[in-house]
């Protein structure tokens, strides 16, 4: 019988370190600051924002929220990003995506300063992620996956990791990060044949496809570690992941729940990125 | 007993199409042009250059070689790249790498115009490659792998592709391109355990690690297609790939030789990129 591994202890450990880092920076007269740029009032953005504000208030990271109306024009928004790029007090920028339809993300992504881009929006950070360049900022959710594995002492080196999903939000980035940790990585997706069989060979199974409870115990090898990155709503209207947790617990050794799993770690990772950016921008 | 599949028929088919494309462009008063920027006199650069010049002369792509002394300074070279970026007659630029040690590739790569960057030097093209954005220019060698598979009617969709090597020159880019073709992709590397066993499950095996004849028949499943991207020199001083071709022929269905395999297709791919860049720059 496997064990449920929650995100909170991971987030707490990271937060504890963040508080120390902030204290050290403040001792040097520097206050790390994140600026969140939000368009409209998407409930999941607002929920993320509340979590972030609360966590960063606790550790001493300054957080400013710049909220814009749903109908802001692309030109105006670009001007706003440029202002924040140039604001010396801001070390990190988070822009909630997807952007409303009057915006072309393929244009906006080139505007945000790569040094301040905290969630791998800029192509410069995408390129660094792919080439394994540690000076960049990989997206927070895939990074949270790696931090959870590290926190629970899951050895990745030489292990078979299977990733289900090939999106730029989860699948491809987490594959690159697993490769950096020296795992052997298999990327599966909607066109994969015999997916359950392939997945069941994994030591580490990461799932991010957005299909409620798609992964059942047939997908899970004995003592596999299962990380569930999906967030869905089941037939009863409750939050659930891409993994049928109860069903898989029978075979897995460790498994993250949804909610209270990967999602609870992302704001801590964002905080960690802000500290890293702040240090880099101050040549520390 | 498997069959050796050479690069030449693939290159010839692409070249034939290139000649038609050039004719069409010339009919519109446009001559596609590649500028090759070479520092020093590396024999493999010179050999590649000769092959390119010969092929493009045949199809009507203008090719200019700008050769610089081995000791050119980084600043001077950057100025030279900027000039070619701005030259309206040049649609594609190839810069031979690695650059000499007085150059920082992490600086230079940001200078070349992404629209003219023919071999995925610019991080903008790396990001496009990772995100599956077809407007970019993936590196020529991994693209040659895909073109060979297509030419020989190897179905990639839903097939198990195993890539040995995780470099930015071969392994990672070819993995992304195989994903674009809907293969299920496993990336192996020096830390992979049981590599032969994993490789032997592949329908398509792509090898790019730079170890002479490392891949023997234990790595090859029955009727697998094997693409050898390695170029090495064996004990007798002869060119050879990463695959022990003769040994593997017993089990493989198709296998590319070295020399006369993948390497013979790259200049055609480069030509194809030049045509694509020329069309894009002329809004065609």
Interface residues (C-beta under 8 A of the other chain):
Chain A: X123 X124 X126 X127 X128 X129 X130 X131 X157 X158 X159 X160 X166 X168 X172 X175 X176 X179 X182 X184 X185 X186 X187 X188 X189 X191 X192 X193 X198
Chain B: X123 X124 X126 X127 X128 X129 X130 X131 X157 X158 X159 X160 X166 X168 X172 X175 X176 X179 X182 X184 X185 X186 X187 X188 X189 X191 X192 X193 X198
